[in-house]
Amino acid sequence: MKNILIASTSTIHGEKHLEYLLPELKIHFKDCKTILFIPYAQPGGISYEDYTQIVAETFKNINIEVKGIHEFENPTEAIEAAEGIFTGGGNTFLLVTKLYAHTIMTKIAEVVKKGTPYLGTSAGSNICGLSMQTTNDMPIIYPPSFQTLGLIPFNVNPHYLDVDQKSKHMGETRETRINEFHAFNTIPVLGLREGSWLEVRNNKITLRGQLSARLFRKGEKPVELESGSNLTALN
């Protein structure tokens, strides 16, 4: 039974790390005394130790201890023994490269599909889809594959931004980039706005949070999905 939270972001402007999601995390990880944190995405190049410490301070608020995967000699055994798993944000190209380098991409998918509670934010959410190709990140390193965990039957675009009609920015909008993806791919893409998340319970996928999400399908107009929408049949 899958038990997954896929959040657009770890931090909403003006709030502390994961503050908006803590009530959900207390329920989500209720049977966990410890969780395994995967810091491989390293936002801004922060060290594994410092990144893990930030997460540890957050989870103290719900009486859960945090251990970084880098603290273990064998990453595969750490995944297998984990009571819960959290993969944080940063650069998705780096995260995916490291997961393949340590040969644990398949192992994470395996244990999560069997019921290990999983939380992903930003890059950690990107990898929950079928591929990482709808990330917003720069390709700072070349992963051996774009294929990711495949825990949901579509891709996610975290931090989704709507078109600002008043902006003078002449670059591509997020919608334009997703349409470019669909010029060559058929995978549906969900634009997940800040403060929104997906709740996956077994095979049921539900949009949570106060905002709608924007669904893109190849050859179709984008659709707004309200909070509470069931995305289970999306494929």
Backbone torsions as a table, in degrees:
resi	resn	phi	psi	omega
1	MET	NA	120.6	179.6
2	LYS	-75.9	139.9	-177.7
3	ASN	-139.8	89.2	-165.6
4	ILE	-133.1	140.7	167.8
5	LEU	-119.1	126.3	-177.9
6	ILE	-119.1	100.6	-172.5
7	ALA	-104.2	143.2	179.1
8	SER	-62.2	-39.6	-173.5
9	THR	-146.4	160.6	174.7
10	SER	-91.4	-21.6	-173.2
11	THR	-139.8	122.2	172.0
12	ILE	-88.0	143.4	-178.0
13	HIS	-52.9	127.7	177.9
14	GLY	90.2	-3.4	179.6
15	GLU	-116.8	166.4	176.7
16	LYS	-81.0	168.3	-178.4
17	HIS	-53.3	119.6	177.6
18	LEU	60.7	14.9	-176.4
19	GLU	-58.5	-42.7	-176.8
20	TYR	-66.4	-22.0	-174.2
21	LEU	-103.9	-5.1	-174.1
22	LEU	-56.3	-42.0	178.2
23	PRO	-59.1	-37.5	178.2
24	GLU	-70.6	-38.4	-178.6
25	LEU	-66.7	-33.8	178.1
26	LYS	-61.9	-37.7	177.3
27	ILE	-76.6	-45.1	-175.3
28	HIS	-59.5	-42.6	-177.8
29	PHE	-105.3	29.0	-173.5
30	LYS	-60.3	-26.6	-178.6
31	ASP	-97.8	10.5	-176.2
32	CYS	-109.0	128.4	170.6
33	LYS	-88.2	-28.5	177.3
34	THR	-136.4	154.6	170.2
35	ILE	-129.1	154.4	178.1
36	LEU	-96.5	123.3	179.7
37	PHE	-102.0	134.5	178.5
38	ILE	-109.2	105.2	-173.6
39	PRO	-96.0	14.3	-168.7
40	TYR	-60.3	-23.1	-177.7
41	ALA	-72.8	-20.4	172.4
42	GLN	41.1	70.0	-179.7
43	PRO	-58.4	128.5	179.9
44	GLY	65.7	14.7	179.9
45	GLY	77.9	13.2	179.0
46	ILE	-56.7	146.9	-179.3
47	SER	-70.1	156.5	176.1
48	TYR	-56.7	-41.2	-176.7
49	GLU	-64.8	-46.2	-178.9
50	ASP	-67.4	-39.5	179.0
51	TYR	-63.6	-45.0	179.7
52	THR	-63.3	-36.0	179.5
53	GLN	-65.3	-38.8	175.9
54	ILE	-59.0	-46.2	-179.3
55	VAL	-66.7	-40.5	179.8
56	ALA	-60.7	-40.9	179.0
57	GLU	-63.6	-37.8	178.4
58	THR	-65.6	-46.9	-174.7
59	PHE	-75.5	-13.3	171.7
60	LYS	-58.9	-30.2	-177.9
61	ASN	-65.8	-20.0	177.1
62	ILE	-121.1	22.8	172.4
63	ASN	58.8	42.7	176.8
64	ILE	-122.7	132.1	178.4
65	GLU	-85.0	146.4	-178.7
66	VAL	-118.6	132.7	174.2
67	LYS	-122.6	132.1	176.5
68	GLY	-79.5	143.6	-178.4
69	ILE	-64.1	-25.4	179.6
70	HIS	-69.6	-12.7	178.8
71	GLU	-80.6	-8.1	-176.6
72	PHE	-104.9	142.0	179.3
73	GLU	-69.3	-34.6	-177.5
74	ASN	-120.4	103.4	-178.5
75	PRO	-59.9	-36.1	-179.6
76	THR	-63.8	-45.0	178.5
77	GLU	-65.5	-34.3	177.8
78	ALA	-64.0	-41.4	177.6
79	ILE	-64.2	-44.8	-177.7
80	GLU	-63.9	-33.5	-175.9
81	ALA	-91.3	-7.5	-173.4
82	ALA	-66.3	136.3	173.8
83	GLU	-78.0	-30.4	177.3
84	GLY	-157.2	158.5	-176.7
85	ILE	-131.7	137.1	174.3
86	PHE	-129.8	122.1	174.5
87	THR	-108.9	119.5	-174.5
88	GLY	-86.8	176.0	-177.2
89	GLY	-85.0	179.4	-176.0
90	GLY	142.0	-133.9	-179.8
91	ASN	-100.2	120.4	-175.6
92	THR	-67.1	-35.9	177.9
93	PHE	-60.8	-42.7	178.5
94	LEU	-67.0	-44.9	179.7
95	LEU	-57.8	-50.7	-177.7
96	VAL	-63.7	-40.8	177.8
97	THR	-58.6	-45.3	-179.3
98	LYS	-67.4	-39.6	179.8
99	LEU	-63.1	-38.6	176.4
100	TYR	-72.3	-37.5	-179.5
101	ALA	-62.0	-35.8	179.4
102	HIS	-92.6	6.3	178.4
103	THR	50.9	46.3	-178.8
104	ILE	-122.3	4.4	178.0
105	MET	-58.8	-50.9	-179.1
106	THR	-66.6	-37.1	-178.3
107	LYS	-65.4	-41.4	177.2
108	ILE	-60.8	-47.4	179.0
109	ALA	-58.6	-40.4	-178.3
110	GLU	-62.1	-49.8	-175.7
111	VAL	-72.6	-34.2	179.3
112	VAL	-68.0	-39.3	177.8
113	LYS	-66.1	-21.9	177.7
114	LYS	-88.7	-6.7	174.0
115	GLY	125.2	-6.4	177.0
116	THR	-63.0	123.2	-179.1
117	PRO	-60.6	135.2	-177.3
118	TYR	-128.9	138.3	171.1
119	LEU	-124.2	132.2	173.7
120	GLY	-127.7	138.5	172.2
121	THR	-126.9	138.6	176.2
122	SER	54.4	-112.8	178.7
123	ALA	-58.0	-36.3	177.4
124	GLY	-67.7	-18.2	173.8
125	SER	-88.0	-39.8	177.7
126	ASN	-51.1	-40.9	-174.8
127	ILE	-75.6	-5.8	178.5
128	CYS	-76.0	-21.2	-179.1
129	GLY	-79.9	-169.0	-178.3
130	LEU	-75.4	-29.3	176.7
131	SER	-150.4	167.3	180.0
132	MET	-94.3	10.3	-169.0
133	GLN	-71.7	-7.5	178.1
134	THR	-108.8	23.8	172.5
135	THR	-70.8	158.8	175.5
136	ASN	-95.1	-0.6	-168.5
137	ASP	-82.9	155.7	174.5
138	MET	-75.5	143.9	180.0
139	PRO	-79.4	74.6	-175.6
140	ILE	-75.9	-15.2	177.9
141	ILE	-151.4	154.4	-172.4
142	TYR	-103.7	106.9	179.7
143	PRO	-73.0	157.1	-179.7
144	PRO	-69.8	-18.1	179.6
145	SER	-156.6	151.5	173.2
146	PHE	-89.9	-9.5	-179.3
147	GLN	-68.3	137.3	-176.4
148	THR	-123.0	-149.0	-168.3
149	LEU	-71.0	-30.9	179.9
150	GLY	65.7	36.3	-179.3
151	LEU	-80.5	-20.1	175.1
152	ILE	-129.9	155.4	-172.4
153	PRO	-88.1	31.6	178.5
154	PHE	-157.7	177.8	177.9
155	ASN	-102.9	157.7	178.0
156	VAL	-116.2	141.8	168.4
157	ASN	-115.8	93.7	179.7
158	PRO	-67.4	162.8	178.7
159	HIS	59.3	32.1	-176.0
160	TYR	-59.3	132.4	-179.8
161	LEU	-116.2	132.9	175.5
162	ASP	-77.2	160.4	177.2
163	VAL	-66.1	129.1	176.2
164	ASP	-97.7	105.8	-175.6
165	GLN	-64.0	-20.8	-178.7
166	LYS	-90.6	-10.0	-176.8
167	SER	-73.1	144.8	176.6
168	LYS	-99.0	6.2	178.3
169	HIS	-64.1	129.3	-175.0
170	MET	-100.3	2.4	-179.8
171	GLY	-79.5	178.8	-178.5
172	GLU	-67.6	140.8	172.4
173	THR	-79.3	166.7	176.7
174	ARG	-61.4	-38.9	178.7
175	GLU	-63.1	-40.5	178.3
176	THR	-60.8	-43.7	-178.3
177	ARG	-66.0	-38.0	178.2
178	ILE	-68.1	-37.4	176.0
179	ASN	-64.4	-34.4	175.5
180	GLU	-64.3	-39.7	175.6
181	PHE	-59.2	-41.6	-178.1
182	HIS	-75.6	-7.5	172.9
183	ALA	-69.0	-22.0	-176.6
184	PHE	-125.9	-6.3	-174.9
185	ASN	-138.2	154.4	-178.2
186	THR	-108.3	-3.6	-177.3
187	ILE	-64.1	127.7	174.3
188	PRO	-61.7	152.1	-179.1
189	VAL	-130.0	131.1	177.0
190	LEU	-105.9	117.6	174.4
191	GLY	-80.6	110.5	-173.4
192	LEU	-103.0	114.8	-176.5
193	ARG	-79.3	160.8	-177.8
194	GLU	-59.4	131.6	-178.7
195	GLY	90.8	-0.5	177.1
196	SER	-106.1	156.8	177.7
197	TRP	-153.0	163.3	174.6
198	LEU	-104.9	135.6	175.7
199	GLU	-108.3	121.5	179.5
200	VAL	-114.4	115.2	178.0
201	ARG	-122.0	109.3	-172.0
202	ASN	59.6	-115.1	179.8
203	ASN	-106.2	6.2	179.5
204	LYS	-92.0	128.7	-179.0
205	ILE	-117.3	121.3	-176.0
206	THR	-126.6	136.3	175.4
207	LEU	-79.5	128.9	-179.9
208	ARG	-123.0	166.9	-178.0
209	GLY	104.7	-179.6	-174.4
210	GLN	-90.5	-11.8	-174.3
211	LEU	-107.6	160.3	173.2
212	SER	-79.8	167.8	174.7
213	ALA	-122.6	158.3	-176.4
214	ARG	-112.3	121.2	-176.0
215	LEU	-100.9	129.2	178.9
216	PHE	-115.5	130.0	172.8
217	ARG	-125.8	145.7	-179.5
218	LYS	-57.4	127.0	175.6
219	GLY	77.9	7.4	-179.1
220	GLU	-125.6	158.9	175.6
221	LYS	-72.8	144.8	178.2
222	PRO	-61.4	149.6	-178.0
223	VAL	-125.2	137.4	175.2
224	GLU	-87.3	128.2	178.5
225	LEU	-110.8	125.5	-178.5
226	GLU	-76.1	155.2	175.4
227	SER	-56.0	136.7	-175.8
228	GLY	98.3	-8.6	-179.4
229	SER	-64.4	143.3	177.7
230	ASN	-93.1	119.0	-178.1
231	LEU	-106.5	14.6	-172.7
232	THR	-58.7	-39.3	-174.5
233	ALA	-84.0	1.8	-176.3
234	LEU	-71.2	118.4	177.3
235	ASN	-159.8	NA	NA
